[in-house]
């Protein structure tokens, strides 16, 4: 047992050094978004997918491209538009005629066959095209003409999205939103950091990112995340938080029952469990704490809940509601 613990500690320290180097390499090209970079790395450590939400011009696409380089992954980019079809993402079968006149179908792989897929402005495509990614994101393979085609490993989708209120966008269906491990809200940088951006990106030279990980190293780190221990108190806190966000659960309060139309399912608890471990690993710690749970509550829950019309009309926001849930969970923990 002592040997296994020593081995785990050594692995955490080794991977922690690589993660620090990866974060620094990304930060050279994506300035002023340290929290966004860290949360994106947490997503990849969990083996999951992330939805980056923010207005145009906040370096979302630049971030995904840089992550592909730093993590050593084969990266493809798909620009989602209203006329994009599922076959443009997944691929299609074409009929070929051989020299002897024989005809047969051959599958032409689409851009989804990569290790990191950048789905740029995913909410500009029709719901039919958006849903083409459902099977790939959950099962890591696609089915074309009745034949299964496995995707490379690891496989991640980092999608960017404009705010839903903008014209020419389609809200993502609930089933697809739930496939995203985390939603990462990308805000504007501070004045000081925006000054750094101006100086760094308007000159002759642009900073370059250097590879730190490889696909094999990333998968090794992902296995390490799942081996990290989680204390009973953290497990109970995750359950309390997720279940308190469901209007039909006994743990929910009156505000949730009256305002939330639908809440997070078990996949949210799974996501929070993995993400807290990954965040601890990012900090070089050997187990997650209550602070990790609270720090990741928004990215895990905000796209897995919906408010009723009356609540939205009354000015309530999901972000504010999750803040209230976190305060209640923190108070409950302090009182215990």
Buried (B, 14 or more C-beta within 10 A) or exposed (E): EEEEEEEBEEBBEBBBEBBBBBBBBBBBBBBBBBBBBBBBBBBBBBBBBBBBBBEEEBBBBBBBBBBBBBBBBEBBBBBBBEEBEBBBBBBBBEEEEEEEEEEEEEBEBBBBBBBBBBBBBBBBBBEEBBBBBBBBBBEBEBEBEEEEBEBBEBBBBBBBBBEEEEEEBBEBEEEBBBBBBBBBBBEEBEEEBEEEBEEBEEEEEEEEBEEBBEBEBBBBBBEBBEEBEBEEEBBEBBBBBBBBBBBEEEEBEEBBEEBBEBBBEEBBBBBBBBBBBBBBBBBEBBBBBBEBBBBBBBBBBBBBBBBBEEBBEEEBEBEEBBBBBBEBBBEBBEEE
